Amino acid sequence: MLPKINQTMYIQVLSDEGKINQDSEATTLRSRVADLDEDNIYIEIPLDEKSRKLYRSQIGEKFQVFFFTQEGVKHLFPSIVTGFRKESVNLVSIKKPELEEITKDQRRSFLRVEANLEIAVRIGDKLRFVAITEDVGGGGVSFICERKWPIAANAIVSCWLLLSYKSGTVAHAAFEGEVVRVLPVEPDKHLIMMRFQDIADSDQQKIIRYCFERQLDNRKI
């Protein structure tokens, strides 16, 4: 499966021998696919997730690239910088992989991280409340709420998740979720475990980006 236009890409810089640099955590980059042709993938100038600075690529530089499908499957492939394209937004061209060069990593579906984020929940047309998440991931969320709210397993609810990034920017992700499990955690509260049933790819990518940033922070501790 090839990446698509607007797909979020994560990039690790490889050494001349094709190995991930020892400081690869510091050079984990994020970009987005802007265009494709027969031979190349054109991506926006990559952003260094740690320093929040744009990364200046060089022709011939080797990358390991990975991205997530909507089903949570991580796809990886090697690539190389083939050139640059100047438009209203400058682009970096990297070699498009052959299908046999793309590998799947299904050992873990979506990365999931502990996070206390504000989530707005709507049940039906009228009942709404705000809760705090316990963890979030590209495949679902868990949150704590008061037991007075009528949420049961298999219920479908509408949610809006507030995400805050290291850069100081904030974003909202909207989705419909299916309640997988309801566990009592305090005398008057429940832990709600939910998986995404209907979510736009753009909103899912916002959540994956947040999780990726948190994972990098956790590795520094």
Rosetta blueprint (number, residue, H / E / L):
1 M L
2 L L
3 P L
4 K L
5 I L
6 N L
7 Q L
8 T E
9 M E
10 Y E
11 I E
12 Q E
13 V E
14 L E
15 S L
16 D L
17 E L
18 G L
19 K L
20 I E
21 N L
22 Q L
23 D L
24 S L
25 E L
26 A L
27 T L
28 T E
29 L E
30 R E
31 S E
32 R E
33 V E
34 A E
35 D E
36 L E
37 D L
38 E L
39 D L
40 N E
41 I E
42 Y E
43 I E
44 E E
45 I L
46 P L
47 L E
48 D E
49 E L
50 K L
51 S L
52 R L
53 K L
54 L E
55 Y L
56 R L
57 S L
58 Q L
59 I L
60 G L
61 E L
62 K E
63 F E
64 Q E
65 V E
66 F E
67 F E
68 F E
69 T L
70 Q L
71 E L
72 G L
73 V L
74 K E
75 H E
76 L E
77 F E
78 P E
79 S E
80 I E
81 V E
82 T E
83 G E
84 F E
85 R E
86 K L
87 E L
88 S L
89 V L
90 N L
91 L E
92 V E
93 S E
94 I E
95 K E
96 K L
97 P L
98 E L
99 L H
100 E H
101 E H
102 I L
103 T E
104 K E
105 D E
106 Q L
107 R L
108 R L
109 S L
110 F L
111 L L
112 R E
113 V E
114 E E
115 A L
116 N L
117 L L
118 E E
119 I E
120 A E
121 V E
122 R E
123 I E
124 G L
125 D L
126 K L
127 L E
128 R E
129 F E
130 V E
131 A E
132 I E
133 T E
134 E E
135 D E
136 V E
137 G E
138 G L
139 G L
140 G E
141 V E
142 S E
143 F E
144 I E
145 C E
146 E E
147 R L
148 K L
149 W L
150 P L
151 I L
152 A L
153 A L
154 N L
155 A L
156 I E
157 V E
158 S E
159 C E
160 W E
161 L E
162 L E
163 L E
164 S E
165 Y L
166 K L
167 S L
168 G L
169 T L
170 V E
171 A E
172 H E
173 A E
174 A E
175 F E
176 E E
177 G E
178 E E
179 V E
180 V E
181 R E
182 V E
183 L E
184 P E
185 V E
186 E E
187 P L
188 D L
189 K E
190 H E
191 L E
192 I E
193 M E
194 M E
195 R E
196 F E
197 Q E
198 D E
199 I E
200 A L
201 D H
202 S H
203 D H
204 Q H
205 Q H
206 K H
207 I H
208 I H
209 R H
210 Y H
211 C H
212 F H
213 E H
214 R H
215 Q H
216 L H
217 D H
218 N H
219 R H
220 K H
221 I L
